[in-house]
């Protein structure tokens, strides 16, 4: 089973897939008791119709194919970030924020998609994708054993502003040892923490 999760965003669009020529998915409010928006159908239609632009790569390894990090800047006023096999694919995972707050009020907005589980040892493939603010110097992932994984940042000039995009595929060896990602941390040039986003798994 493929799963996807992301915190601190106004709209979450999870597990979008093309089935029989129709885009299906789930659009829910990110916060408990939140409003999913006045026109969910328009958002879903825009996601299905408007093109995606590649902003970063997710490397292939250990029998898994390379994927990409794609952005959609929609006429509905949303900026969406997707983990997908190609720009034409409707098999994507990720989510959307309002264009005027594309990082959901933080300096980093990340999506963790993974296959398998629910125990860490049962995860077969896990990928981290997202955007960071232009003043972020580095992004690291804190693992459950206290170690860190540094994520490569790539400049992304979007209509909504300048950002860093990132895509990272975790090694299966970590999960086999029961080591999983706890949080995504944005840092300044001195290594100080600017923002932290828990992953919801790994700890």
TIKOLSE-945524 format. One record per residue (C-alpha): residue in three letters; z negated, x negated, y negated. Coordinates in steps of 0.2 Angstrom, whole numbers, padded with zeros to 4 digits, always signed. Each point is the difference from the previous one (the first is absolute). Layout:
<drentors>
ALAZXY ...
</drentors>
This chain:
<drentors>
UNK+0000+0000+0000 UNK+0004-0006-0017 UNK-0013+0002-0014 UNK+0000-0004-0018 UNK-0014+0000-0013 UNK-0002-0003-0019 UNK-0014+0002-0012 UNK-0001+0003-0019 UNK+0016+0010-0003 UNK+0003+0018-0006 UNK+0013+0004+0013 UNK+0001-0006+0018 UNK+0016+0003+0010 UNK-0003-0006+0018 UNK+0012-0002+0014 UNK+0016+0006-0007 UNK+0014+0001+0013 UNK+0017+0007+0002 UNK+0000+0013+0014 UNK+0016+0010+0003 UNK+0007-0004-0017 UNK-0016+0007-0009 UNK-0013-0011-0008 UNK-0017+0005+0006 UNK-0017-0007-0006 UNK-0017+0004-0006 UNK-0005+0000-0019 UNK-0018+0001-0003 UNK-0012-0004-0014 UNK-0008-0017+0001 UNK-0017+0005-0005 UNK-0011+0014+0008 UNK+0003+0016-0009 UNK+0015-0007-0010 UNK+0015+0010-0004 UNK+0016-0005+0009 UNK+0011+0004-0015 UNK+0009+0015-0007 UNK+0017-0004+0009 UNK-0002-0008+0016 UNK+0017+0006+0006 UNK+0009-0009-0015 UNK-0009-0016+0004 UNK+0005+0001+0018 UNK+0018+0004-0004 UNK+0000-0015-0013 UNK-0007-0012+0014 UNK+0014+0006+0012 UNK+0014-0001-0013 UNK-0003-0015-0012 UNK+0004-0018+0005 UNK-0013-0013+0005 UNK+0000-0018-0008 UNK-0006-0015+0011 UNK-0013-0010-0009 UNK-0008-0011+0014 UNK+0002-0004+0018 UNK-0011+0003+0016 UNK+0004-0014+0011 UNK+0005+0003+0018 UNK-0010-0009+0014 UNK-0007+0002+0017 UNK+0014+0012+0006 UNK-0001+0011-0016 UNK+0015+0002-0011 UNK-0001-0005-0019 UNK-0003+0014-0012 UNK+0000+0002-0019 UNK-0010+0006-0014 UNK+0009+0013-0010 UNK-0003+0009-0016 UNK+0006+0017-0006 UNK-0002+0005-0019 UNK+0003+0018+0001 UNK+0005+0013-0014 UNK-0016+0010+0005 UNK-0010-0014-0009 UNK-0006-0009+0016 UNK+0002-0018+0006 UNK+0000-0001+0019 UNK-0002-0016+0010 UNK+0006+0000+0018 UNK-0001-0010+0016 UNK+0017+0003+0008 UNK+0013-0008+0012 UNK+0014+0001-0013 UNK+0005+0008-0017 UNK+0009+0014+0009 UNK-0014+0004+0012 UNK-0010+0016-0001 UNK-0013-0007+0012 UNK-0012-0007-0012 UNK-0019-0001-0004 UNK-0008-0001-0017 UNK-0004+0010-0015 UNK+0003+0005-0018 UNK-0010-0001-0016 UNK+0004+0007-0017 UNK+0012-0011-0009 UNK-0012-0002-0015 UNK-0014-0006+0012 UNK+0010-0009+0014 UNK-0015-0009+0007 UNK-0012+0014+0001 UNK-0011-0007-0014 UNK-0002-0017+0009 UNK+0008-0017-0001 UNK+0006+0002+0018 UNK+0007+0014+0010 UNK+0003-0003+0019 UNK+0005+0010+0015 UNK-0005-0006+0018 UNK+0011+0007+0013 UNK-0004-0003+0018 UNK+0005+0005+0018 UNK-0013+0002+0014 UNK-0018+0000-0002 UNK-0012+0008-0003 UNK-0010-0015+0005 UNK+0005-0016-0009 UNK+0004-0008+0017 UNK+0013+0014+0003 UNK+0010-0003-0016 UNK+0017-0006+0005 UNK+0008-0002-0017 UNK-0007+0000-0017 UNK+0008-0002-0017 UNK-0006+0000-0018 UNK+0011+0004-0014 UNK-0003+0004-0019 UNK+0000-0005-0018 UNK-0012-0010-0011 UNK-0001-0001-0019 UNK+0009-0014-0009 UNK-0016-0008-0005 UNK-0005-0003+0018 UNK+0001-0018+0006 UNK-0002+0003+0019 UNK-0003+0013+0013 UNK-0011-0003+0015 UNK-0005+0010+0015 UNK-0018-0001+0006 UNK-0001+0000+0019 UNK-0015+0006+0010 UNK-0005-0018+0005 UNK-0001-0005-0018 UNK+0016-0009-0001 UNK+0014+0004-0012 UNK+0019+0002+0001 UNK+0010-0004-0015 UNK+0014+0012-0005 UNK+0016-0007-0008 UNK+0004+0009-0016 UNK+0017+0003-0007 UNK+0004+0005-0018 UNK+0007+0018-0001 UNK+0007+0006-0017 UNK+0000+0019+0001 UNK+0003+0013-0013 UNK-0019+0004+0001 UNK-0004-0019-0005 UNK-0002-0017+0008 UNK-0009-0002+0016 UNK-0002-0011+0015 UNK+0006+0008+0017 UNK-0006-0006+0017 UNK+0003+0003+0018 UNK-0010-0008+0014 UNK+0000+0002+0019 UNK-0017-0004+0009 UNK+0000-0011+0015 UNK-0003+0009+0017 UNK-0012-0015+0005 UNK-0013+0006-0014 UNK+0000+0018+0007 UNK-0002-0006+0018 UNK-0016-0010-0005 UNK-0006+0016-0009 UNK+0003-0007-0017 UNK+0007+0013-0013 UNK+0003+0002-0018 UNK-0015+0006-0010 UNK+0007+0000-0018 UNK+0014-0005-0011 UNK-0006-0011-0015 UNK+0009-0004-0016 UNK-0005-0016-0009 UNK+0002-0009-0016 UNK+0006-0018-0003 UNK-0018-0006+0004 UNK-0002+0009+0016 UNK-0011+0013-0008 UNK+0001+0018+0007 UNK+0009+0012-0011 UNK+0001+0015+0011 UNK-0003+0005+0018 UNK+0007+0013+0012 UNK-0008+0004+0016 UNK+0012+0002+0015 UNK-0010+0013+0010 UNK+0001-0010+0016 UNK-0006-0018+0006 UNK-0018+0001-0004 
</drentors>
